[in-house]
Each structure stands twice: as C-alpha cells, then as structure tokens.
Amino acid sequence: MHTCARPAFLYAAETWALTERLEGLLASCDNRMLRYMSKVRWQDRITNEEVRRRCWVENLEHRLRKIRLRWFGHIKKPLNVILYIM
C-alpha cells in the first residue's frame, strides 16, 4: 500500500521546514489514508501502529528522517567532486 499514496504525499519532503504542528498534521493525514485504504474504521479500536504494521509501512516521522538524511548526504559532498563529475 505504501507505493500508492506516500510517494506523492512526500514529494520533495527533504526540503520542507516542518514544525511540530505540521508534522502532527502530516502524521494524522497519513494515518487517515492508511485506515481508509485498509478499510479500518476508527470505531474498530485498532491503533495506528497496528494499521501501519498491517500495511507494512513505517512511521511517517522515521520516513521523513531517512529522506532528510539521504538528501543531506548528497548536499555534503565536496564541491570539487561535483565539479570533477561535471
């Protein structure tokens, strides 16, 4: 299920300046989408962690951290290496 909505949802996320409030809004939106796709209602009393486990999807905060660190690795490359490649 993660191949359906998350790539579009997190497009260019490595450049976002997120506050705690925005991170919370993104997480709740992500949880709602996962619940909708897996047909789990709020009244079923299933936790968000369980829904993510059933969908084989990692926590949104962890995913955002991985995306940012991967981007930082590209930015951190020395300038002379980039000029040599060009």
VMD Tcl script that builds the backbone (N, CA, C; Angstrom):
set m [mol new atoms 258]
animate dup $m
set s [atomselect $m all]
$s set {name element resname resid chain x y z} {
  {N N MET 1 A 0.806 -1.200 0.000}
  {CA C MET 1 A 0.000 0.000 0.000}
  {C C MET 1 A 0.847 1.262 0.000}
  {N N HIS 2 A 2.105 1.164 0.455}
  {CA C HIS 2 A 2.938 2.364 0.523}
  {C C HIS 2 A 3.309 2.881 -0.856}
  {N N THR 3 A 3.170 2.069 -1.876}
  {CA C THR 3 A 3.528 2.523 -3.216}
  {C C THR 3 A 2.423 3.360 -3.828}
  {N N CYS 4 A 1.297 3.435 -3.187}
  {CA C CYS 4 A 0.149 4.124 -3.751}
  {C C CYS 4 A 0.154 5.625 -3.460}
  {N N ALA 5 A 0.155 6.002 -2.210}
  {CA C ALA 5 A -0.056 7.407 -1.869}
  {C C ALA 5 A 1.173 8.109 -1.290}
  {N N ARG 6 A 2.016 7.383 -0.606}
  {CA C ARG 6 A 3.127 8.049 0.082}
  {C C ARG 6 A 4.116 8.762 -0.819}
  {N N PRO 7 A 4.523 8.202 -1.952}
  {CA C PRO 7 A 5.467 8.962 -2.786}
  {C C PRO 7 A 4.910 10.313 -3.228}
  {N N ALA 8 A 3.643 10.368 -3.568}
  {CA C ALA 8 A 3.037 11.650 -3.941}
  {C C ALA 8 A 2.877 12.540 -2.717}
  {N N PHE 9 A 2.560 11.931 -1.598}
  {CA C PHE 9 A 2.348 12.662 -0.354}
  {C C PHE 9 A 3.647 13.282 0.154}
  {N N LEU 10 A 4.766 12.598 -0.042}
  {CA C LEU 10 A 6.049 13.065 0.487}
  {C C LEU 10 A 6.971 13.647 -0.582}
  {N N TYR 11 A 6.419 14.049 -1.704}
  {CA C TYR 11 A 7.242 14.588 -2.779}
  {C C TYR 11 A 7.990 15.831 -2.297}
  {N N ALA 12 A 9.286 15.854 -2.462}
  {CA C ALA 12 A 10.178 16.957 -2.081}
  {C C ALA 12 A 10.170 17.222 -0.578}
  {N N ALA 13 A 9.908 16.193 0.216}
  {CA C ALA 13 A 9.835 16.363 1.669}
  {C C ALA 13 A 11.181 16.702 2.281}
  {N N GLU 14 A 12.263 16.390 1.586}
  {CA C GLU 14 A 13.579 16.672 2.156}
  {C C GLU 14 A 13.846 18.166 2.280}
  {N N THR 15 A 13.112 18.981 1.570}
  {CA C THR 15 A 13.331 20.427 1.613}
  {C C THR 15 A 12.316 21.146 2.494}
  {N N TRP 16 A 11.377 20.442 3.062}
  {CA C TRP 16 A 10.358 21.071 3.889}
  {C C TRP 16 A 10.931 21.489 5.227}
  {N N ALA 17 A 10.537 22.655 5.696}
  {CA C ALA 17 A 10.868 23.103 7.050}
  {C C ALA 17 A 9.638 22.839 7.907}
  {N N LEU 18 A 9.659 21.720 8.607}
  {CA C LEU 18 A 8.469 21.299 9.348}
  {C C LEU 18 A 8.532 21.732 10.805}
  {N N THR 19 A 7.404 22.204 11.284}
  {CA C THR 19 A 7.242 22.456 12.707}
  {C C THR 19 A 6.579 21.225 13.324}
  {N N GLU 20 A 6.506 21.185 14.639}
  {CA C GLU 20 A 5.861 20.056 15.302}
  {C C GLU 20 A 4.387 19.976 14.908}
  {N N ARG 21 A 3.755 21.122 14.763}
  {CA C ARG 21 A 2.342 21.159 14.384}
  {C C ARG 21 A 2.138 20.572 12.992}
  {N N LEU 22 A 2.972 20.983 12.037}
  {CA C LEU 22 A 2.843 20.459 10.677}
  {C C LEU 22 A 3.168 18.972 10.611}
  {N N GLU 23 A 4.151 18.537 11.392}
  {CA C GLU 23 A 4.463 17.107 11.442}
  {C C GLU 23 A 3.285 16.311 11.965}
  {N N GLY 24 A 2.605 16.864 12.968}
  {CA C GLY 24 A 1.420 16.213 13.512}
  {C C GLY 24 A 0.295 16.143 12.495}
  {N N LEU 25 A 0.105 17.217 11.731}
  {CA C LEU 25 A -0.925 17.221 10.696}
  {C C LEU 25 A -0.617 16.204 9.599}
  {N N LEU 26 A 0.644 16.125 9.205}
  {CA C LEU 26 A 1.035 15.142 8.193}
  {C C LEU 26 A 0.834 13.714 8.695}
  {N N ALA 27 A 1.187 13.482 9.953}
  {CA C ALA 27 A 1.039 12.143 10.523}
  {C C ALA 27 A -0.429 11.752 10.600}
  {N N SER 28 A -1.285 12.681 11.010}
  {CA C SER 28 A -2.711 12.346 11.100}
  {C C SER 28 A -3.306 12.119 9.716}
  {N N CYS 29 A -2.888 12.884 8.738}
  {CA C CYS 29 A -3.358 12.674 7.366}
  {C C CYS 29 A -2.892 11.314 6.846}
  {N N ASP 30 A -1.651 10.973 7.132}
  {CA C ASP 30 A -1.111 9.686 6.716}
  {C C ASP 30 A -1.887 8.537 7.361}
  {N N ASN 31 A -2.178 8.678 8.650}
  {CA C ASN 31 A -2.942 7.643 9.351}
  {C C ASN 31 A -4.345 7.498 8.779}
  {N N ARG 32 A -4.975 8.619 8.459}
  {CA C ARG 32 A -6.318 8.552 7.866}
  {C C ARG 32 A -6.290 7.849 6.515}
  {N N MET 33 A -5.269 8.156 5.705}
  {CA C MET 33 A -5.171 7.496 4.392}
  {C C MET 33 A -4.936 5.997 4.542}
  {N N LEU 34 A -4.067 5.610 5.481}
  {CA C LEU 34 A -3.810 4.185 5.699}
  {C C LEU 34 A -5.060 3.470 6.188}
  {N N ARG 35 A -5.790 4.099 7.090}
  {CA C ARG 35 A -7.025 3.490 7.581}
  {C C ARG 35 A -8.053 3.356 6.461}
  {N N TYR 36 A -8.141 4.363 5.620}
  {CA C TYR 36 A -9.089 4.310 4.509}
  {C C TYR 36 A -8.727 3.190 3.528}
  {N N MET 37 A -7.439 3.105 3.186}
  {CA C MET 37 A -7.011 2.090 2.216}
  {C C MET 37 A -7.149 0.677 2.767}
  {N N SER 38 A -6.963 0.521 4.071}
  {CA C SER 38 A -7.060 -0.823 4.653}
  {C C SER 38 A -8.458 -1.115 5.201}
  {N N LYS 39 A -9.381 -0.179 5.026}
  {CA C LYS 39 A -10.776 -0.332 5.449}
  {C C LYS 39 A -10.898 -0.602 6.943}
  {N N VAL 40 A -10.097 0.117 7.711}
  {CA C VAL 40 A -10.164 0.032 9.170}
  {C C VAL 40 A -10.818 1.307 9.661}
  {N N ARG 41 A -11.902 1.160 10.397}
  {CA C ARG 41 A -12.604 2.316 10.923}
  {C C ARG 41 A -12.063 2.689 12.296}
  {N N TRP 42 A -12.286 3.921 12.677}
  {CA C TRP 42 A -11.858 4.400 13.980}
  {C C TRP 42 A -12.580 3.639 15.084}
  {N N GLN 43 A -13.824 3.282 14.826}
  {CA C GLN 43 A -14.636 2.579 15.817}
  {C C GLN 43 A -14.153 1.150 16.062}
  {N N ASP 44 A -13.305 0.621 15.209}
  {CA C ASP 44 A -12.783 -0.740 15.381}
  {C C ASP 44 A -11.759 -0.833 16.512}
  {N N ARG 45 A -11.330 0.311 17.037}
  {CA C ARG 45 A -10.382 0.370 18.148}
  {C C ARG 45 A -9.041 -0.297 17.830}
  {N N ILE 46 A -8.556 -0.084 16.630}
  {CA C ILE 46 A -7.251 -0.601 16.221}
  {C C ILE 46 A -6.281 0.575 16.223}
  {N N THR 47 A -5.140 0.406 16.850}
  {CA C THR 47 A -4.185 1.505 16.965}
  {C C THR 47 A -3.552 1.822 15.614}
  {N N ASN 48 A -3.001 3.022 15.521}
  {CA C ASN 48 A -2.315 3.428 14.292}
  {C C ASN 48 A -1.092 2.556 14.035}
  {N N GLU 49 A -0.402 2.173 15.100}
  {CA C GLU 49 A 0.763 1.291 14.935}
  {C C GLU 49 A 0.354 -0.033 14.314}
  {N N GLU 50 A -0.761 -0.569 14.757}
  {CA C GLU 50 A -1.244 -1.835 14.205}
  {C C GLU 50 A -1.641 -1.682 12.737}
  {N N VAL 51 A -2.257 -0.568 12.394}
  {CA C VAL 51 A -2.627 -0.322 10.999}
  {C C VAL 51 A -1.373 -0.228 10.137}
  {N N ARG 52 A -0.349 0.487 10.618}
  {CA C ARG 52 A 0.916 0.580 9.866}
  {C C ARG 52 A 1.577 -0.784 9.725}
  {N N ARG 53 A 1.526 -1.589 10.779}
  {CA C ARG 53 A 2.120 -2.924 10.717}
  {C C ARG 53 A 1.389 -3.791 9.699}
  {N N ARG 54 A 0.081 -3.708 9.664}
  {CA C ARG 54 A -0.704 -4.481 8.697}
  {C C ARG 54 A -0.426 -4.047 7.257}
  {N N CYS 55 A -0.148 -2.769 7.078}
  {CA C CYS 55 A 0.114 -2.233 5.731}
  {C C CYS 55 A 1.593 -2.304 5.351}
  {N N TRP 56 A 2.447 -2.791 6.239}
  {CA C TRP 56 A 3.888 -2.874 6.002}
  {C C TRP 56 A 4.477 -1.497 5.706}
  {N N VAL 57 A 4.082 -0.515 6.500}
  {CA C VAL 57 A 4.532 0.861 6.303}
  {C C VAL 57 A 5.192 1.334 7.592}
  {N N GLU 58 A 6.321 2.038 7.463}
  {CA C GLU 58 A 6.998 2.548 8.642}
  {C C GLU 58 A 6.378 3.876 9.080}
  {N N ASN 59 A 6.705 4.269 10.272}
  {CA C ASN 59 A 6.212 5.505 10.848}
  {C C ASN 59 A 6.618 6.686 9.959}
  {N N LEU 60 A 5.734 7.654 9.811}
  {CA C LEU 60 A 5.993 8.792 8.937}
  {C C LEU 60 A 7.190 9.608 9.421}
  {N N GLU 61 A 7.324 9.799 10.723}
  {CA C GLU 61 A 8.455 10.567 11.254}
  {C C GLU 61 A 9.781 9.901 10.922}
  {N N HIS 62 A 9.829 8.572 11.015}
  {CA C HIS 62 A 11.053 7.848 10.662}
  {C C HIS 62 A 11.338 7.972 9.172}
  {N N ARG 63 A 10.308 7.889 8.370}
  {CA C ARG 63 A 10.491 8.009 6.911}
  {C C ARG 63 A 11.002 9.400 6.537}
  {N N LEU 64 A 10.431 10.431 7.144}
  {CA C LEU 64 A 10.896 11.795 6.879}
  {C C LEU 64 A 12.353 11.968 7.282}
  {N N ARG 65 A 12.736 11.386 8.415}
  {CA C ARG 65 A 14.123 11.475 8.878}
  {C C ARG 65 A 15.069 10.806 7.876}
  {N N LYS 66 A 14.681 9.636 7.355}
  {CA C LYS 66 A 15.515 8.944 6.364}
  {C C LYS 66 A 15.658 9.762 5.088}
  {N N ILE 67 A 14.566 10.357 4.649}
  {CA C ILE 67 A 14.606 11.168 3.425}
  {C C ILE 67 A 15.537 12.352 3.606}
  {N N ARG 68 A 15.424 13.027 4.750}
  {CA C ARG 68 A 16.282 14.192 5.005}
  {C C ARG 68 A 17.744 13.807 5.112}
  {N N LEU 69 A 18.047 12.703 5.778}
  {CA C LEU 69 A 19.442 12.280 5.912}
  {C C LEU 69 A 20.039 11.876 4.569}
  {N N ARG 70 A 19.263 11.231 3.724}
  {CA C ARG 70 A 19.758 10.871 2.396}
  {C C ARG 70 A 20.062 12.135 1.593}
  {N N TRP 71 A 19.189 13.131 1.682}
  {CA C TRP 71 A 19.403 14.391 0.982}
  {C C TRP 71 A 20.627 15.108 1.537}
  {N N PHE 72 A 20.797 15.083 2.853}
  {CA C PHE 72 A 21.962 15.720 3.465}
  {C C PHE 72 A 23.252 15.066 2.983}
  {N N GLY 73 A 23.223 13.757 2.765}
  {CA C GLY 73 A 24.397 13.067 2.250}
  {C C GLY 73 A 24.787 13.562 0.865}
  {N N HIS 74 A 23.788 13.895 0.047}
  {CA C HIS 74 A 24.083 14.429 -1.283}
  {C C HIS 74 A 24.621 15.855 -1.192}
  {N N ILE 75 A 24.058 16.650 -0.295}
  {CA C ILE 75 A 24.477 18.040 -0.144}
  {C C ILE 75 A 25.882 18.130 0.442}
  {N N LYS 76 A 26.223 17.180 1.297}
  {CA C LYS 76 A 27.503 17.228 1.998}
  {C C LYS 76 A 28.699 16.911 1.100}
  {N N LYS 77 A 28.473 16.372 -0.093}
  {CA C LYS 77 A 29.583 16.028 -0.974}
  {C C LYS 77 A 30.453 17.253 -1.228}
  {N N PRO 78 A 31.752 17.070 -1.292}
  {CA C PRO 78 A 32.643 18.209 -1.544}
  {C C PRO 78 A 32.396 18.814 -2.930}
  {N N LEU 79 A 32.603 20.109 -3.024}
  {CA C LEU 79 A 32.359 20.827 -4.263}
  {C C LEU 79 A 33.292 20.347 -5.367}
  {N N ASN 80 A 34.535 20.027 -5.058}
  {CA C ASN 80 A 35.475 19.628 -6.111}
  {C C ASN 80 A 35.077 18.290 -6.737}
  {N N VAL 81 A 34.421 17.414 -5.984}
  {CA C VAL 81 A 33.958 16.156 -6.546}
  {C C VAL 81 A 32.828 16.424 -7.525}
  {N N ILE 82 A 31.957 17.335 -7.169}
  {CA C ILE 82 A 30.844 17.677 -8.064}
  {C C ILE 82 A 31.361 18.342 -9.322}
  {N N LEU 83 A 32.328 19.238 -9.210}
  {CA C LEU 83 A 32.894 19.901 -10.383}
  {C C LEU 83 A 33.633 18.914 -11.267}
  {N N TYR 84 A 34.277 17.909 -10.667}
  {CA C TYR 84 A 35.000 16.897 -11.431}
  {C C TYR 84 A 34.022 16.060 -12.257}
  {N N ILE 85 A 32.865 15.770 -11.697}
  {CA C ILE 85 A 31.858 14.977 -12.411}
  {C C ILE 85 A 31.302 15.751 -13.589}
  {N N MET 86 A 31.126 17.045 -13.430}
  {CA C MET 86 A 30.553 17.865 -14.495}
  {C C MET 86 A 31.562 17.966 -15.605}
}
mol reanalyze $m
mol bondsrecalc $m
mol representation Tube
mol addrep $m
